[in-house]
Amino acid sequence: MKQLESTKRIVVLLSGLIELILQTGVYAWFWYHVFYPLLSMPRVSTEGYALGNGLKFYFWGHVLVIAIYFVLMLFFSNTYGGLKIGYLKPLDVFFSQIFSLIMVNVISYFQLSLMRNWLVPAKPFLEILGLELVLSFIWTYISNAVYKAMFPPREMLLISGEHPIDDILHKFSTRSDRYHISRCMNITEGIEAIKAECTQRYGAVVLWDIPTQQRNQLLKFCYSRSIRVYLMPKIPDVLVKGADQMHLFDTPILLIREYSIKIEQRAIKRMIDIVFSLLMIIITSPIMLVTAIIIKCYDGGPILYKQVRCTMDQKEFKIMKFRSMRVDAEKDGVARLAARNDSRITPIGKFIRSCRIDELPQLFNILSGDMSFIGPRPERPEIIRQYMEDMPEFAYRMKVKAGLAGYAQVYGKYNTTPYDKLKLDLTYIQNYSVWLDIKLMLLTLKILFTPESTEGVEENQITAMKEEKDQEER
């Protein structure tokens, strides 16, 4: 088993390295044949004055420029998941590569423009991007085909408790190319029988909805025998995962802070919010102006939709959005989440929601300090009370300021259950760092173009939340 996993890792690493070399090779060709001749050419003004003698590079200078491109490709591909062959679906890998290539080439364009002291032609970069996208598409599907041929889906044993397993089976079935639940056992069949089954032909064991005592026994048993375990964490597990390890005595101590984000981190986070919100307001102001005019002309109603939401410590504030629903969307006064194919959404609203344009006015909420760029999405007080009736832990996510985007939006979906969203938000809170904020901001650019993340909730999700909470209590 260890040999197989090592082989998988080597195949993935080599595949990623080949991809990076191919993409960098395209840039290197354009550097030698297009950009370097342009940068080394003396520039003369329209009046005939010399503006510079041009740049002269020796061997290591060329290597440095190409190496910078390689490092940028490695960074963005790793951040967006563009190298995760076998882990992500081929289309997701290619989609991630698109964002990586765009980001790297935009940065490289401005890098070369600074080196030239003037803007370089954009056409060569468009040609680079086109060639790289073709290479990326071919590489993604060839690499995935090779991976699937070499490594069939992992055979897994699912161990469950009292609740139905339909949901978790459905989740794994969406990745049938990678995982296959070949047998299911219930904890009532007995620990010894389950232990014996775990040692059979399976490539991994899934621990789902099991009482803590039995779960710990099985976890230690599998670990002692080098059996891979997929564990769905409960809320206390998420809190412990973000704990600080201390060495006060001769035994490990885990410190779970009452407030995870330190004061210096809060200061940096606020500075980032102010700078980037001002910058984004300036950049998107034409889009906001056009959107406002279209909404007003459509039905004559208000342009903005203001709604009471809760931020840190359940402090209430009025969030601003471009109105995407009919004026009488909640004429009965009952607060409700947007559902899939909601009839209250206007045609214009569907477009601005799919493109996230409706969220742009929240930049002013960020500037004023009510929100941050990254954090748990703010909920309405009525919805919070509804959730907390069955899940009091929902209040934990309000230990930090609400955000325009968050961990749950990047790694979940719009219609992810509230209980799962809570665990994702707590993962962010307990593992906070400035780098995590920056990474989530970069990943948010990717999900802006992911249609499924704008879908509404299913009608039975609040009921499902209660069932998931029951699992936690055990």
SULNORVEN-V649406 format. One record per pair of residues at least 12 apart in sequence whose C-alpha atoms are under 7 Angstrom apart, sorted by the first residue. I is the first residue (numbers start at 0). J is the second residue. D is the distance in Angstrom with one decimal. If there is no record, write none. Layout:
BEGIN
I/J/D  I/J/D
END
This chain:
BEGIN
11/84/6.3  14/142/6.7  15/82/5.3  18/138/6.8  19/69/6.8  19/72/6.7  19/73/7.0  22/131/5.8  23/68/6.7  23/69/5.8  25/127/6.7  26/127/6.6  27/65/6.1  38/53/5.8  38/54/5.7  38/115/5.6  39/53/4.2  39/54/4.4  39/55/5.8  40/53/5.1  41/53/4.6  71/103/6.0  72/99/6.7  72/103/6.2  75/99/5.1  76/96/6.3  76/99/5.4  79/95/5.4  79/99/6.8  79/442/6.3  80/92/6.5  80/95/6.0  81/93/6.7  81/95/4.7  81/96/4.8  84/142/6.9  84/143/6.0  85/143/6.2  85/146/6.3  89/139/6.2  89/140/6.3  89/143/6.6  92/139/6.9  93/135/6.7  93/136/6.2  93/139/6.3  96/135/7.0  97/132/6.8  98/445/6.8  100/128/6.8  104/124/6.8  152/175/6.9  152/176/5.6  152/177/4.3  152/178/4.8  152/179/5.9  153/177/6.1  153/178/4.8  153/179/5.8  153/202/5.7  154/178/6.5  154/179/5.1  154/180/6.1  154/181/5.9  154/201/5.2  154/202/5.3  154/203/6.8  155/179/5.9  155/180/4.8  155/181/5.7  155/201/5.3  155/202/5.8  155/203/4.9  155/204/5.5  155/205/6.9  156/180/6.0  156/181/6.3  156/182/5.2  156/183/5.9  156/201/6.4  156/203/6.5  156/204/4.8  156/205/6.0  157/180/6.5  157/182/6.3  157/183/4.6  157/184/6.2  157/204/6.0  157/205/4.7  157/206/6.4  158/183/5.9  158/184/4.9  158/185/5.6  158/186/6.6  158/205/6.0  158/206/5.2  158/207/6.0  159/184/6.4  159/185/5.0  159/186/6.0  159/206/6.5  159/207/4.9  159/208/5.4  159/209/5.8  160/185/5.7  160/186/5.5  160/208/5.1  160/209/4.8  202/227/6.9  203/226/6.2  203/227/4.7  203/228/5.6  204/227/6.3  204/228/4.9  204/229/6.2  205/228/5.8  205/229/4.7  205/230/6.1  206/229/6.2  206/230/5.1  206/231/6.7  207/230/6.7  207/231/6.0  208/470/6.0  210/473/5.2  233/471/6.0  234/422/6.2  237/422/6.8  237/425/6.7  237/426/6.0  238/429/6.3  239/255/6.8  241/429/4.4  241/430/5.0  242/254/5.3  242/255/4.8  243/255/6.6  258/398/7.0  259/428/6.4  259/429/5.8  260/431/6.4  264/433/6.7  268/433/7.0  272/365/6.5  272/366/6.8  272/371/6.0  272/372/6.1  273/366/5.5  276/362/5.5  276/365/6.6  276/366/5.9  280/362/6.7  300/326/6.6  302/321/6.0  302/322/5.8  303/319/6.4  303/320/5.6  303/321/4.6  303/322/5.2  304/319/5.8  304/320/5.2  304/321/5.8  304/322/4.9  305/317/5.8  305/318/5.5  305/319/4.8  305/320/6.5  306/318/5.4  306/319/6.9  307/379/6.1  308/377/5.7  308/378/5.3  308/379/4.4  308/380/6.2  309/377/5.5  309/378/5.8  309/379/6.2  309/380/6.4  310/369/6.9  310/377/5.9  310/397/6.2  310/400/5.3  310/401/4.8  311/397/4.7  311/398/5.6  311/399/5.0  311/400/4.4  311/401/6.4  312/397/5.5  312/398/5.9  313/397/6.2  316/369/6.9  318/361/6.6  318/364/6.7  319/360/5.6  319/361/5.5  320/357/5.4  320/358/5.4  320/359/6.9  320/360/5.4  320/361/6.5  321/357/4.5  321/358/6.8  321/360/6.9  322/357/7.0  323/344/5.8  323/345/6.0  323/347/6.8  323/348/3.7  323/349/7.0  324/343/5.3  324/344/4.2  324/345/5.3  324/348/6.1  325/343/5.7  325/344/6.3  325/345/6.2  328/343/5.7  334/381/6.8  337/455/5.3  337/456/6.6  338/455/4.2  338/456/4.9  338/457/6.2  339/454/5.7  339/455/4.1  339/456/5.9  339/457/6.5  353/450/6.7  353/453/6.2  354/447/6.6  355/447/6.7  370/400/5.8  370/401/5.1  370/402/5.3  371/400/6.3  371/401/6.1  371/402/4.6  371/403/6.4  372/402/5.1  372/403/5.0  372/404/6.2  373/402/4.5  373/403/5.9  373/404/5.1  373/405/5.0  373/436/6.2  374/400/6.3  374/401/5.0  374/402/3.8  374/403/6.9  374/404/6.2  374/405/4.7  375/396/6.6  375/401/5.0  375/402/5.4  375/405/5.3  375/424/5.8  376/401/5.5  376/402/5.3  376/403/6.4  376/404/6.4  376/405/6.6  377/401/5.2  377/402/6.9  389/465/5.8  390/468/6.4  393/421/6.5  396/421/6.8  396/424/6.2  396/425/6.2  406/423/6.1  406/424/5.8  406/427/6.0  406/439/6.9  407/420/5.4  407/423/5.1  407/424/5.8  409/442/6.6  409/443/6.2  409/446/6.6  412/451/6.8  412/452/4.7  413/452/4.9  413/453/5.7  413/454/5.8  413/455/6.3  413/456/6.8  414/454/6.4  414/455/5.8  414/456/4.4  414/457/6.8  416/460/6.0  416/464/6.3  417/464/6.2  418/464/5.7  418/467/6.7
END
